[in-house]
Amino acid sequence: MPHVFSVYFLTILTTCTILGFQYPFSLPYSCNRRCKDKLTMKWMFSKGPGSLQDTGGIGAKGELYFIPTKKAKLKAPESSLGKEITIPIFPRNQVLSPLGEEYLGVYEMRYRQLINDVGLNGIFGHIFYSQANSKLALVGTLSRVKKIERLEDGGVYVTMEGVGRFYIREIKAEKPYLRAKVQIFNDYCESEPEIEKVEKRLLFDLRYSIKLMKILYP
């Protein structure tokens, strides 16, 4: 069921983006610039050398990457911003969504140490790493370690769940693994009644899809 809810959650985010609701983690930078006077939440970047495009801070689909010389700041209502904290960072070529869950084998020594250091119920940052661009995404998912299974060869299997969202402010250390100062932020929308309508409609569609799957794949 966690995977079903994760799909449901992602569908809501996609639909909200289409409707123009303010979700900074899915709002392309190009749209952010065009609509900047209308947005309550918007990205701001420091004036480092070169433009954000020239430094590779924007991907082909408008996704944002962390550029040390272009420090990011999310201008947002106080109610949507959490604490600034320093956490271990686990870069991967996959995305873990808030409310999502993943079972992962960890064999590389530095990430074994990361899991050992945070321990059961510990928090770390799960973030997408683009191998094509050799860059970290700007926004990642706060992850909690739900279960640890240790193997005889020293490897570790971990069950983790997404519990929140953050963006990178500054890399604090690279050894033995990445540590970063991050800003936690929460989902925010200025049209709550519309969101409730969307959620109800999507939940109905989800239930209908599950019934179809039970019929087609008994």
Steps between C-alpha positions, in 0.01 A plus 500: 500500500781755558576485126133556414483806724827622352351483149188676628710774658701553182179517296370777727823697459492464123137610482563797729786609278278480192236711675762760589510451878822605666724195554859620471646150479310427176482850355754538217742789538384650168141521630634636830659789309195571284261500798733640766278798578202272570666230707498491879776236487790554261866414459768764536871450421814689595695695236790266441705496179296407193126446470316205651466353152870547419609326822276199437256582777200431278440166329336430165157466659533802728623302802736680738847382603718610789769748392730616785555842342125554456364464852128435495237649727132418498290806567188365668246559781647422842242226553646301212865521611654266755839494668846527352692187598817316399445140391682218319425485126445178305519581125329253266391481138141444612238713673330422830179697554359615833266224628689256277691197626800314361698185580865550411822298512796708624847364425728801449702560817426870543125442477519204737661743744227755432230246589695389808540860613134600464371165633145373524243782471781736403454771238709565190454676167410289196576704189512438127843500336506553124771284348454678167564843655719386793292718731281468807139608480419811700199345674504168683292285734549462874519126562456297817661159553215260582689172502862380476607149398869418527661236278790269582721665236452841665236623259182660625141495383298804601130581489457876481201730473464856377384730780555851365668726249806726504731696276878528530641822640867403529725192487673475839717187452584241234674234710429235609168584328321816395349721769299808413323789666143479375176694529191294571178619340140385485247478221299816463200608296297819489185321377418241766133450390619420147760258634231318700293460183802363314583258783144364510491453124840329494410275793186390314709426188756312708235279660348434159845403360564261789165329438589462131840352588335242728271398213770494233770344719317280758 
